[in-house]
Amino acid sequence: MSTSPRTAVVIGGGITGLATAALLAREGLSVTVLEKQPETGGRAGSWETGGFRFDTGPSWYLMPEVFDHFFRMLGTSAAAQLDLVRLDPGYRVLFEDEPEPVDIAATREANIALFESLEPGAGPRLAEYLESAEEVYAMAKKRFLYSTFASFAPLLRADVLRRGPRLARLLLEPLSTFVAKRFTDPRIRQILGYPAVFLGSSPFTTPSMYHLMSRLDLADGVLYPMGGFSRMVSVIGDLARAEGVRILTGAEVTGIRTTAAGRRKPGVAGVRYRDAGGAEASLDADLVVSAADLHHTETALLPAELQTYPERYWQRRVPGPGGLLLHLGVQGKLPQLEHHTLLFTRDWEANFGKIFGKETSVPDPASLYVCRPSATDPDAAPDGHENLFVLVPVPSDPSLGAGGIDGAGDPRIEKMADAVIAQLSAWAGIPDLAERIIIRRTVGPQDFVTDLNSWRGTMLGPAHILKQSAFFRGTNASRKVDGLLYAGGSTLPGIGLPMCLISAELVLKRLRGETGTEALPEPAPWSAAAAAAAAAPAAGPGHASPGLETSGLDLSGAEDA
């Protein structure tokens, strides 16, 4: 850019957009967030009815050090902002035709003992597996997750080159094969393979490098923020406002404005949007960050000649799964379920084949996930009731339909929901579950398109297969428009709340021209006084930062070379 940006617009008020806005405002920019929906949150939204509070998206708190680093970048900490509870067990797994569940413990040592009880010799092998996962995780966090890949020079370090042959094997071998070489019990194989779903993929196509995910649940344990994940949205939104960020809801961006005057390529000039009353409006900015779905940003908000990722690019991409979601309010208690419960089918590979194969269909029975936050959080449901959030991975196909309240969704979606409730009832031993449901809401792939502009109705973003991971995932800066950056699950570094917070930091790295691979230094010294200052209303649009040096910077970086 020819001058340092002073004003920024962030498209999308989900966690990524709010986090990005907070960091930019703290950097000294005047920032406005435009959110299409009446409320912020995006995929991490909330729905309240009849005394129930449902999180509508993310429900696993993993990689706590990433959250804490983000909060420290804003002068506070996760401990100061959130009431975090460790879950024990971390989660329960129900297996088709297996009479007993498997409860994953809160500690590494207990899980090693658990695996040994499932398969003789599996305990020591899990210890080795987790040591490998910890090593790869540390490498990924130091050299890959916090990299914009604007320059590959920082990757040519001795620690990366020394591990080159091993990293190559981990990238080329599927996770399912990697696990099968070490364990024979099908239950263990499924437990170690399922993290691929968090990455929007299948264990049969996800690179085995992602066995690092098992460090998160089997060694670190699973946390839960009291108040749910909507509480996290509120906290980050409050921190953004404290930095002077202006947040407009009901504001749907309809186009990104550009100018070519005096530039070797067009630069951003602002955005056009439609306000909550339906009126057309415009907002000037010399930096635009889209935290919206990348496909939508590129193909709907930019003219064809300015698209870095045109429609033909997406025709070669692989989406993550779609989702059938159920929000159920249930009378009485459900001790058969833990806070997190997973249901795994026996024909594991066929189940994933129906979701990701060339000829897709909805699995029945399905491998699925159930969250029961009322097991931990009394505010999630009225006394004597339970709150259930059910997620069923399905093909990313909007034609499957949209959901609704009390059975009002598209017939195919409601029929699928009935089958899921019957499956959960049978597998978990809750014979009267259907009769006890007093609140029912369904969400289908078409809802992800309508509400979130999601590409092909995927609930997560592009799948983390080899050609869509790390530097193969693309760039977070437009190659065609100077001053246009991207953030969120459909760009670097990928899917999941921790990745979204890192994605916000990568915007800051682009702005500073920082090409290193490690997380940015946290403001020092951090103190309780700094936390109090971060929580206090800001007097102006942001806090100036002496480190902001972007004069003459082309934000698209080395990829244009």
N, C-alpha and C positions, 0 to 999 in steps of 0.2 A: 504494500500500500504506500501511496506517496506521502501520507502523513499518518501520525498516530491516530487510531480511531478514538472518537470521543463519545459517540452515541451508538448503542447497540440495540437490536431487536432480537429477542429469542422467540422462535416459533415453537409453541408447545409448552404447557405448564405441568407436565409430569415431573417425576423426581429429577430426571436429567435436565429438563429445562430450568427448573427452579435452582438446582445445584449450579448449573452453568451461569445463570444470572447472578447468583450470589457471589461467585468467584470473580466475575467480570466487574461487578459493582465495587467489590473490594479492591480491584485493580485500578479503579479510578474512572470507570466509564459510567455514563448515564444509561440505564438499562430498562427496557420495557419488555415484559413477557406478554404474549398474546396466546390465549388458550381458547380453543373452539368450544369446549363444554362449559356449562354453567359453574362447574367447580374444577379446581386443580386436582392433579393426581394422575391423570392418564390411565395407564394400565394398573397403577397402584391406587385405584379409587376406593370409594366406600359407598355402601348402600345401607340405609337405616330404615327400619319399619317395625312397628309393633314391639319396640323395646329390644330388637335385635340389631347388632351392628356387624355388617359383613364387609370384610376386605374383599375387593373384587379382582385381585390379581396376586402379586407376589406374597408369599407367606413363609418363606424360609430365610432366616437371618444367618448367613454364612459369611466367611471372610471378615470377621469383626475388625481386624486391623485396618482394612480399607475404609470402613465407615469412620473409625476413629481418626485416621489420617485426614479424611475430608473435613471432619468437624474441626480438627486442629488448624487446618488451613483457614478457617473462619474464626480462629481465636477461642475455640471452646473444645468440648470433647463429647464423645458418645455418652460417657458416664454422666456428664452434666445435663445432657439433653434428653436421654432416654432411660427408662426403667427396664433394664434387660434382665431376663430370667433364663437360667439354664434349664433345658428340658431333660428330664431323666425318667423314662428312656427318651432318647433323641427322637425315635420313631418306631413304629411297629410295622411288621410286614406280615400280610396274610397271603399264603400260597394256595393255589387251586389244588384241591384234593389232599391238602396237608392239614391234619387236625389241629396242630399247635402253631401259634404265631411265633415269630422271631422278633424279639425286642432289642433294638440297637441301643447300646448303653451310652452313657455320657462321657466315658473316658476311653482312652486308647487301650489301657491294660485290660479293662473289662471286655472290650470287644475282641481282643486277642483270645481271651479265655472263652468267649462265646463262640468264635469260629472253631476253636479246638473241639468244643462240644458238638459241633455240627459235622466235623470231618477230622478224624485223627491226623495230626500233623499240620492242620491248617492254621493253627495258632502261630507257630514260628514263621510260616510262610506269609501270613498277614503282616507280621512285624517287618519282614523284609519288603513286602509290598508297600507298606506305609513309609518305610525309610526311603524307598525310591520315589514315592509320591511327594514326600517332603522335599527331597532334593530338586525334583523337577518343578515343583511349585515355587520354590525359592528362586530358581533360575528364571521361570516365567515372569515372576513379579519384578525381578531385577532387570531383565533384558527385553521383555516382550510386552507385557500388559500396559506399561506406562509409556510405550513408544508410539510416536506418531508415524514412524517410518518415513519421515521427511528426508532422512539421511540414513543410509545403511552403515556408515562408517562406525558409529558407536557399537554396532553389533559385532564388529571384527575384533573382539576382545579375546584374550587368551582363554577365559573361562568358557566362552561359547565355542571357540574353535576346538578346544580340547574335548568337548563333549559332542562335537559334530557328528561322528558316526553313530553314537547312541541316539542323539536327537533325530537323526534321519530315520533310524529304525522305528522310533516311537511315532514318527509322523506317518510312516508308510504302513504300519501294522494296525489293523482295527483293534479297538478296545476289547471286543468280544474274544478275539484270538489271544490277546495278551493275558486276559484273565483265565481262559481255558487252559493255558499252558501251566498254570500254577494251582488251580483248584478244580476238583471234580464234582463236588456237591452242587446240584443245580440251584439250590437256594443261595449259596454263596456267590455263584456266578451272576445271578440276577441282582443281588444286592450291589455287587461291584460294577455291574454294567448299567444300572439304572441312571446314574448321574449323567449319562449321555442325554437324557431327556431334558435336564436342566439347561443343556446346550442346544436344545431344539433339534436333536438328531437321534440316531439309533446307535446302539453299541456295536452294530455290525458295519457301520460306515464311519463312526467317529474315530479319529486317530487315537492310538493308545497313549499319546502324550497326556491326554486328559484323564488318565488314571490318577493324576494329581488331585482330582476332585474328591477322591476318597479320603484324603487328608482332612478335608473340611468337616465331614460328618463323623468319621470313625475315630479321628484323633483329636480334633479341636472341640467337637461337640456342637450342638444346635442351640441357638438362643432365640428368644422371643421378646419383642418390645411390647411392654404392657400398653394397652390402648390400640394395639394392632399397627399394621403398616400405614394406615391412614394417619396415625399419630406422627410417623416419620415425615409424611408429606407436610403436615402442619408445621412441624419443627423446622424443616428446611425452608418452607415458605416464610415463616416468621424471621428466620435468619436473613433471607433474601430481602425482605422488607426492611429489616434493621439496617441493611447496607444501602437502602434507598431505592431498591428495585420497585418499579410500578408494575402491577399485575392486573391485566385486563382479561376477564372471563367473558364468555359469549362472543368472543372476537375470532372469527374464522378467517385465516389468511387465505387470500385468493390469488396472490401473485407476488413474486419478488421483483422489485423494480431495479433496473440497472442503467448505467450510463457509460458511454464509451469515450466521452470527451477527454482528450489528452492522454489516453491510456493505451498501452500495447494490447490490452484486452479489457473488456468491460469490467466495471466495478459496481458493487451494490450501491443503490441510492436509497433503498428503503423497502417497504412492503405495502401492498394493498390489502385491505381486510374488510369484512362485513361485520358490523357491530351487532350487539344483542337485539337491537331494534330493527335490523335488516338494512340499515343505511350503509352505503359504501363509504369507506374512509381510507386515508393514506397516512403513512408514518415514515418520516425521513430517518435514515440511519446510515452510518458509514461502516458498520459491521452487522451482518445478519448471521445468526446461528440457528440452524434448523434442528430442533430436537424432535421433529415429526418423523414419521416413517420416511426413509430415504427414497423409496420408490415414488411415493407421493410428492415429495419435495422436488425431485428431478423431473418427473413426467407431467405433473399438474401445475407446478408453480413457476416453471421456467419454460421459455420457448425452446423449440427443438435444437436450434443452433447453439444454445448455451447449456445443454445438458451433458454433464460428465458421464452420467449413467443413463443413457436412453433406453427405450423399451427393449431394443435388441439385446442389451446387456442382461436384462432381467429374464429374458427367455432362456438364458443359459444358467441361471442361478437356481439353487435348490432351497425352497422355503422350509422353515421349521414347521412343526405340526400345527394344525388348527386345534381348537379346543371346544369341547362341550363343557360348559360350566353349570353347576347347580348350586344355588344358595337355598339351604333348607333350614327352617326353624322347626324344631322337634320338641314335642312335649315329653317330659321325663328325662331321666339321665341315660347316658350311653357309655357305660364303663367298658364295653367291648372294644371301644376305639380309644386310641391315644390322641394326643394333640396332633401328631402327624401319623397317618396310617396309609400304607401302600398295599395295593392288591395286585399280585402278579399272576398272570395266566401260565398254564403249563407249556403251551405251544408258543414260546417266547419269540422265536424268530418269525413265525408266521404272523404274529400280532404286529410286529414292527413292519413287516412286509406290506400289510394292508394299509398302513399309514403312509409309508414312504416309497412303496413300490411303483412300478409303471402303471399297473392296474390297481387303483386304490379302492378301499371300501372301509366301512366302519367296523372295527372289531367287535365281536360279540361271542363270548364274554370279552371284556376289555381289561387290560392292565390300567389301573387308575390310581388316583391319589385323593385322599380325604383329609381335610383339616378340620379339627374340632377345637377352635380357640377357646371355647367356653370351658374346656378342661383346665385352662390356666388362667384365663382372664374373666373374672365375674361380670365385667361390663359388656361382654360380647353377647349375652343373652339374658332374658329375665330369669328370676329365680325359678328353679324347677324345670328349666328348659335347656336345650342344647342348640348350638350354632354349628352347622355343617357347611363347609365349602367343598364341593366335589369337582375335580378336574379330570376329564377324560381326553387324552390325546386322540385326535381324529385327523383325517386328511385335511390339508389346508385348501378347502373347497367351499367358497361362499354359497354355492348352490345347495349345500346341506341345509341352509336356512338360518333364520334368526329365532331367538328365544322370546320369552315373555313371562308374565306374572300369572300364577295360578292356572297354568296350562294353556295360556293364550298364545304361546309361540307357534311357529310353523309346525304342522303335524309331524313331520319327520323328526324334528328336534325333540318334541314332547314324547314321541314313541321311544326314541333313544334314551331319554331321561327316565322313563318308566322302567326300561330294561336295566339301567344302571342302579336304580333304587332297589329293584328286585335282586340284583346280583349282590349288592352290599348287604341287604337283609339276609341273604342265604349264607354268604361267606363269613360274615361277622357274627352270625347267630342272633339276629335281631328280627324275629319273625313278624312282629307287628310294626315294623318301621314305617311302612307306607301309611298306615292308619294314624300314626302319631305326628305326621307332618302337618303343620298348621300354616307355614309360610313356604312358598315355593316360587323360585324364579330361575329361569333358564337363560343361558347365553349361548349363541351359536356363532360359527365363523362369519356369517354375514354381519353380525353385530360388530365384530372387530373392524370390518370394512367401513360400516356406517359411522361408528363412534370414533375410531382411531385412524381411519384412512390406511388400514393395514393392508400390505401387499398380499394378495391372494387369500386374505383372511387368516394369515398365520397369527398365532397368539404371542409369538416371541420375536420373530425376525428371521433372517437367513440362517439356515442350519450351520452348525460348526463342523462341517466336513473339511477335508484338507484344503480344497481350493477356495474355501471361504473362511479361513482362519488366519490370524496374524496379518502379515503384509498382503496376503491373498484376499483379505476381506475388503480391501479398497482403501481409499484415503478419506480423511475427515476434512479435506479442503477441496473446494471445487477447482478443477483445472481450467474452467472456462470463465469463471466470474471471480475477480479479485474481491476479497472481503466476505466471501460466503463460506461458512464452515458448517460442519455437520456434527451432531452428537446423538447418543442414544444407542439402543440395542441393535439397530440395523447397520451401524458403522463400527469403527474401532472403539474398544477392543472386542465388544461382543455383547452377548445376552446375559441378563441378570442384574439385580440392583447394584452389587459392587462394581460390575463393569460399567454401569451407567454413571456412577460417581467418578470412576476413572475417566470415562469419556468426557465428562465436564472438565476435568483437569487437563485433558489433552487439548481442549480448546484454548485454555490458558497457555499451554506450551506453544501452540501455533502462534498465538498473539505475541509471545515474548521471543519467538524465533529459537526456542529451546529444542534441540534435537537429541538430548540425552535420553537414556532408556529408563532411568530410575524416577521414582516419584519426586515431585518438587520439594525443596526444603520447606519445612513447616516454620511459620513465623516464630521467632525466638526473642526473648524468653516467653513461653506460654505460662499463663498464670490465671488464678481465679478472677483477678481484676480484668484480665482480657476477656474472659468468658462473660463477665457481667457487662462489659462494654459491648460485646457482640450481641447481647440480648436486649440492649437499650435501643430506643428509636434513634435512627441516624438523622443528623441535621440536614444532610445534603444528599445528592444523588449517588454518592459513593466516596470511598476514601482513596486519596491519591497514593500511588505507589511509585517510589523512585526507580523501581526495577522495570517500569514500562518503557521499553525501547523498541518501537516497531517502525520507525521512520524508514521509508524505502523498502519495506519488507513485502515480498510477494508471498501471501499466506499459503499458497498452494505448495510451496517448498520445492524439494528436489524432484518431485514427480514430473514437473514440466520440462525438466532438462532433457 
